[in-house]
Amino acid sequence: MRILIAEDEARLRIELAVSFEVAGFSVVEVENGEEGLFSASEDPLDVALIDLTLPVIPGLEVVRRLRVLGKRLPVLAVSARNHWQAMVEALNSGADDVIAKPCEFPEVLSRVNVLLRRSNGWAMPDLVCPPVRLCMRKRQVTVYSCLIELSNFEYRVLEHLMLQAGEIVSKTALSQRLYGEENEPDYNAIDILIAKLRRKIDPDGTLAPIATVRGAGYRLALARR
């Protein structure tokens, strides 16, 4: 998953970026609202964490403008004021959720995962496309209740495909969310990851969990529950 962190407090921004990277996210960092608005409008992102008191353009205005532009990117707003009126204002401006400073990273991560699931039509904590179950909180995958060991990149590919189960995901979209636009992987990197996933999830070739859509990308072929 690719997350935007828009936070002007350098220490907090770096701490959040490191924590999200450890949690398997690809991170885009900005320190003011102008950069945040541009990134949220132009970059391939899955979710955004936006401080409401950003310089240049306040975070609240960034969220408003994103919604006026028709951007449906899930936004977790960060408020320096732990007051219900500030929370309501942020939600009314288009934020999907609000968290007050100071906050612990496990709560931030949990709320971000909820937004990711909801934005893709998942209500339950686990992503389940029988016989595959993916637990976002633990970053674990089971097939027929047996734990499957995946690398970080393999997990991230599967998570993205499962969040959008049934939809075609282009190779470019997967590459950008794994490596960012600045780091170009080898041409066959995504194909290799998909091949490894297929072998680990479906070693005997009976499930056919990931379909290749020629000229378009890949699609998780298992029905979501």
Sequence and secondary structure as in RCSB ss.txt:
>XXXX:A:sequence
MRILIAEDEARLRIELAVSFEVAGFSVVEVENGEEGLFSASEDPLDVALIDLTLPVIPGLEVVRRLRVLGKRLPV
LAVSARNHWQAMVEALNSGADDVIAKPCEFPEVLSRVNVLLRRSNGWAMPDLVCPPVRLCMRKRQVTVYSCLIEL
SNFEYRVLEHLMLQAGEIVSKTALSQRLYGEENEPDYNAIDILIAKLRRKIDPDGTLAPIATVRGAGYRLALARR
>XXXX:A:secstr
 EEEEE S HHHHHHHHHHHHHTT EEEEESSHHHHHHHHHHS  SEEEEETT SSS HHHHHHHHHHTT    E
EEEES   HHHHHHHHHHT SEEEESS  HHHHHHHHHHHHHHHTT  SSEEEETTEEEETTTTEEEETTEEE  
 HHHHHHHHHHHHTTTSEE HHHHHHHHHTTTS   TTHHHHHHHHHHHHH TTSSS  EEEETTTEEEE S   
